[in-house]
Amino acid sequence: MPDHRASGRFLTACAITIAITALSVLVSEGIARVILEKRSPHLKERMILVPFDNSCAALGAKPGLDKIVVLGSSPAMVETVHNRPFPDQLRERLAERFDVLFIRAGGIDSSLNVLEAEMAARCGWRTRYFIVYAGHQDFNAAYREKCGVVFPAVRPSPGWRDFAAAWLLNHSSTIRLLTATALRTQNRHVAPERSGCLFTFSQDDLRGLLARYEGNMRRIIRAARAIGARTILVTQILDPSRTSRESAQFCGMQNEALRRLARRNPDVDVVDFELAAAPRVRKKDGGCGLFETSPEPGRCGDPYHLSLAGHEIVADLLGKRLMKDEAPSRLGPRR
């Protein structure tokens, strides 16, 4: 005869264990959200906007020089790793002929770059160029929304199952390996640098993101055109060995969109960093190539952030293009 009492005790113990585990996950999730929101308040409210000083005076424009306004996010900020601001590199290559103003915003998509461009257009500067090196965040912002809870990013209202899945994937190499293998057989992907995030981007998703990104680039072009400035769009690179297939595909789609905008608009140029950097994106010996290194020995940093060598290529390309376009006789009187 089966021992029904023993079976009942076992089921009760299982139920209690599950309840305690669920409660601990919920408590942990709440604590984690509080900590993350205190450390990164701009991650709240769907990450639509991050605070930035929208006053012209805050950028420290120099009188008497034509302006170049550079719009970008963290991949364009070399000083985050090398303590040598990218605008300084560009100034050196332009022989101090221009005042290079960098407006940085990170963590959200190119909609904020539009706000920056429109703000700069209202400042009354004699601006010759808007340079745009931005776009990775368009995919990443959608990625965060689609993925759920993956530290250090926070989804507005993550469920306990999201948190539990992310925790298991981040803390168990066996579960991570099995899950990644299973998902790959279903044509899904686990990004190596975000192992706790499961996501699927359809081609329709990517096309929708691209339409929004291209629309934002058109708005920046219009803001520049309204004040008689040209727009230079810089194609982007990422480390495909440390990003998802969808991210790499979207980067290629964005670069094609930038080239298309340059062909269709006479006041828009493209600096093809992707083409110039292609032979050096990743070293054969497994090094970091044109991307930043990690503080941890032997490891690479962010797969979007450039190394000093990467930024030097961008600065060289821009410097040559601008010096070719801007003969001294075209600079006009300084004021």
ABEGO torsion letter per residue (X at the ends): XBBAAAAAAAAAAAAAAAAAAAAAAAAAAAAAAAAAAAABAAABGGGABBBBBABAAAAGBBBGBBBBBBBBBAAABAAAAAGBBAAAAAAAAAGGABBBBBBBBBGBBAAAAAAAAAAAAAAGBBBABBBBBBGAAAAAAAAAAAAEBBOABBBABBBAAAAAAAAAAAABAAAAAAAAAAAAAAGBBBBAABAABBBBBBAAAAAAAAAAAAAAAAAAAAAAAAAGBBBBBBBBBBBAAABBAAAAAAAAAAAAAAAAAAAABAABBBBBAAAAAAAAABBAAGBAEABBBBABBGBBBBAABBBAAAAAAAAAAAAAAAAAABBAAAAEBBX
